[in-house]
Amino acid sequence: MQSYWIQVGANQTTLERREVPQPEPGPGQLLVRMHAAGLNRGEFIAGHGLTKAGTAKPAGGEGAGELVKLGAGVTGFAAGQRVMGRCPGAFAEYALMDAREAVAVPARLSWEEAASIPLTFMVVHDMLIAQGRLAAGEWLLVTGISSGVGVAALQTAKALGANVIGTSGSADKLARLKAAGLDVGLCTRAGDFCDAVMQATGGKGANLIVNNVGGSVFAECVRALAFQGRLATVGYLDGVLKAEIDIEALHAKRLVLFGVSNKLRSAEQRAESARGFIADILPAIADGRIRPMLDRTYSFDELPAAKAYMESNAQLGKIVVRMPNA
C-alpha cells in the first residue's frame, strides 16, 4: 500500500512516499481503510522531538475511514463502520487504530470533517476541560488562534459558555473568526497584549490561557492571567523554548501552569482523554453546535504541497488530505 513517511533532519522535516505492506491488527486494534487524514503542525517541526534527527517514521496522527478488520478482543465495533481517531501513520491507504481511541463518526460529518477532529479536539478537551476547568462566563485567551487547535479551542469554549480573546498576526483571520464567536481579536504576534486583555476583562485578566506560540509570549501570558488563572502550553511555533517566570505573580495570584502533550503519556492515559472527549465534546459535534472548520483539502499526491501551505501560516482552521481510495 502507499504510505508517507517523515524524514527528520537537524532543522527540518521532509516527506517520503513509500510502498509498504498493509498492516494487520493486533489485539485491541482496528484496521481502517483511510478516507481522509488531518495535518498537525507539531508533527512536522523537527525541534518538537517527536522523532530523532536522522530517523524516519510513518506520517500522520489522526484520520477517518472505514473499519475493515477487528483485532482480537475488540468489541463494540463492526466491519464497514465509519470511525475516526488518533492513529500513527494516518497518511496511508490503511492504518491501525487503538480501539480504545476509535470514535464512531457522527452521521452529519463528511470524511474530511471527521478526519480533522480526533487529535485536535482531544487536545482541546485536555487543556480546556480536563486540566483547564474552563467554566461558563470565564475568559479564555488563545494565542495564535487561527491554527487548527486554536479554532477548535474557540469553538469548544463558546459551546461551554465562555468568552474568548484571540491573538493573530492577521486582521483578516480575526475578522473571519468573529462569525465563530470570537469576542475580542488582537492583531499581534508579539508579547504585547496584556493591557488589552485586562481592558477586555474589566481589569481581572484571563481565567485560562492557551499558548500555541511559545516562549516569546510566555511571560506576557503570565502577566495577563487572572487570580487563580491557568496557563496551558500546547506549542512553541516560535522555536523559543526558554522563558522567564514571574515567581511573585505565580505565588500571589495562585496560578497553575501546565503542559499539553501526548509525547510521554501511556496508551491508557490517551484512551482516557478519548473517553473524556466522547462524553464532553462529541455531543456538540454530533448535533451541529460545533462544526469543524476546514481551510483546504488536498489529494493524497499533494501532501507535500499541503505541508508547505501549512508552514506558510496562511491557514484558518484545519488542512486535510483525502486518501487515494476515498
N, C-alpha and C positions, 0 to 999 in steps of 0.2 A: 504494500500500500504506500501511498505518498504521504510524507511527513516532513515538517520543517523542524530544523534544529538550530539552536542558538550557539554560535561560536563566540567565546568570551576572550577578548584581548585585555591588555593592561588598562586601556582607557575607553574602549568601545566594544559594542557587540555587533555581530553580523549574522545574517540568516543563511542557512544552507538547506537546500531541498534534497531529501534522500528517499530511496526506495527501501522500505524496511518490512519485516514480517508483520502480519496482522497479530495483535496481542490476543492472548487467551485469558479470560477472567479467572482469578484465583478465588479462594474462599472469601466471601464478603464483598466481592467486586461485581460490577456490571460492565459488560461490553456494549459500547454505544457507537452506532453509526452516526458520526458527527454531521450536523447540518450547518452549524454556524459556531463561531468562537469569537470571544471578545479580546481586544488588546488591552494590556495593562502596562503603564509606563515603567513601573518599578522593575519589571522582569527584564527590561532592555537596558537598564542602567548598570554598567559594569561595577560602579562603586557601591552598589547595594549589597554586593557579596552573596547573591543568591547562587551563583556558580563561580568556582575558582577560575582565575585567569589561566588561559591555555587549555581549557576543557570545553566540552560541549554537552548540551542537554536538550531533550525534546522541548520544543517551544509551545507556549500556550498554557494557561492556567484555569480557564473557565469556558464552558460552552454548553450547547444544547443539541440533542439528537434523538434518534430512535433506538430504543433498547433492543438489542439483538440477542443477548445471551446472559443468563444469570449464573454467577459462581455459586459454589457450594454454600449452603446455609442461608442464602438470601431469600427473604420472604417480603411480601407486600408490593412486589412489582411483577409485571408481566411483559413478555416479549411483544414488541410493537408499540409499547407505551412511549409517549413523549416525556423526556426527562431533561433536566438541566442541573448543572452542578460544577463545583470546582473539580478540576481533573488535570493531572500533568500530561503534557503532550496533546493539548486540545487542538492544535493546528495540524490535524491529520485526518485521514478518512475514517479511522476508527480510534477510539481511546477508551481507557478504563476509568471508571468512577468508583470510589468507595461508596457502597450502598448507603452508608450512614450519612453521607453528604448529598446524595442524589435527591432531587425535588421534582415532583410531578409538575409539568408545565401547565399553568392556567390556560383555559381554552381561548381566552381573548388575546393571548400573546402570539406574535409571529416567531419564527425560529430566531430571527435576528434580535428581536427584543429579549427573548428568553436567554440568549447567549450573553447578553450584556449585563445580566443581573447577578449571577451567583457570587463571584468573588467581591464585586463592588459593594453589593448590598449587605453581604455578611460582614464585611469590614465596617460598614456604616453601623450595623447593629452592634458590633463590638464597641465602637467608640462613642456612639450616641446613647445607647440603651444599657448594654451590659456594664461598661465601665463609666460612661459619661453621665448616666442617670438624668438625661435631659427631660425636663417637665414642661407641661403646658404653661405658657406665659413667660418662660425664661428666654434669655437672649443667647443665641448661638452665633459665633463668628467663625467663618470659614475662609482661610487664606488660600488663594488660588482656586476659587470656587468654580471656575469653568471646566475643571477636569472631570473625568467620569465619577470619581469618588466625591468631588465637591458638589456636583449637581445632584447626585444621589443623596448626599447629606442634606442639601437644601430641601429636596422633595420629602424625605423622611421626617425632617424637623417640622415642616409645615403640617404633615399628617398628624404629628404629635401635638400640634397646637403651639409650637414655639415661634419666636420671632428670629429672623435671620439677617445677619450682616455678612456681606461677602466682599473680598478684595480680588481684583483682577487688573492686569495691565491694559485691558481692552474695554473702553467705554461701551462699544457696541455689544459685546457679550453681556455686560452687566444690564444693559437696556433690555436685551432679549430675555434675560432671566427674571425680569420683573413679572413676566407672564406666568412664570413658575412659582411666584410668591415671594421673591426676594424683597425684603423690606427696605434695606439700605445697601446701596452699592458704592464701594470706594475704589476709585480708579487709581491703583498704585501697585507696584511690585516691591516696594521698599518697606522698611520698618518704620513707618511714619503715620500710623493710623490710630494710635491710642486716643488722641484728643477727639477724633471723630467718633470713635466707639463710645467714649464717655458722654459725648453730647447726645448721641442717639439713645443711650440707655438712661438718661436722666442723671448722669454722674456716677452710676453704680458699677458699670463695666459689664463685660460678657460673663455669663454663668458658665459657658462651655466654649472652648476654642478648639477648632480642628486646624492643625498646622500642616498643610500639604507642601509648603515651600521649603522649610528647613531652617538651618541655623541663622541665616541672615535676618530673620524676623522673630526668632525665638524670644529674645529679650523684650521686644515690643509686645509680643503676645502675653508675657507675664505681666507687663505693666497694664495691659488692657483687661485683665481679669477682675471680676467682682470678688467680694468677700466669699470665701468657700468656693471659689471658682475652680474649674477643672480644665487642664490643658492636655489635649491628645496630640501626640506627634505621630503622624502616619506616613510622612515622606520627607525627602530632602532633595527636591529637584534642583536647588541651587548648588548642590555639592558641598555646602558648608556644614561640616559635621561637629563643630565645636561652637559653644555659645556661653555667654555669661549667665549666671543665675543670681537673681536678686534675693539673697537669703532672708533679708529683712522682710521683703514682701511675701515670700514663701511662708515665713513664720507668722507674721502679723495677720495676714489675710487667710491663713489656714488653707493654703492652696494644695491641689492634688495634680501632680504631673505624671502622665503615664504614656507608654508606648503602645502602638497598634501594629502588630506584625504576626504572621504565622510561621516565621522562619524556624523558631525553636519549639513550636507547640507540638504536642503529641497528636496522634490520629484521633484519640477520644476527645481531646480538647477542641480540635477542629470540628468534630461531629457535634459537640455541644453547642458551638456557635451556629451550626446549621439548624439545629433544633430551635434555638432562640429566634433565628430569622424566620423560620416557618411559623412560629407562634405569634411573633410581634409585628412583622412587616409584610409577609406574603399575603395576608388577607387584604391589605390595602392595594397590593398589586393586582390581585385576582379580581377585585371589584372595580378597578379603574381609578381609585383615588390617587394612586401613584402609577404613572406611565413612563417607562424607561425612555430617556432622551437620547436618540441616536443622531450622531453627527453625519457619519458617512458609512457606507457599506462597500467593501471591496470583494473581488473574487479571490479564490484561493491562490491563483497565479500572481495576484497583485499584493500579496502580503508584504514584500519588501517596500512597495510604494506606500502601503498603509502605515508601516513603521516610520517611514520618512515623514509622512504627513503628521503623525503623532508628535514626532520630535521637532516639528516646526512650530508647535504651540498654537496651531490655528483652530484646534477642535473646541467644540462646546458640547460636552456630554461624551458619549461612548463611540468608539470606532469598532466595527465588527467585520469579520471575514466570513464569507459563505464557502462551504466546502464543495469540492468538485462534484460530489454525488447528491448534493442537496436538491 
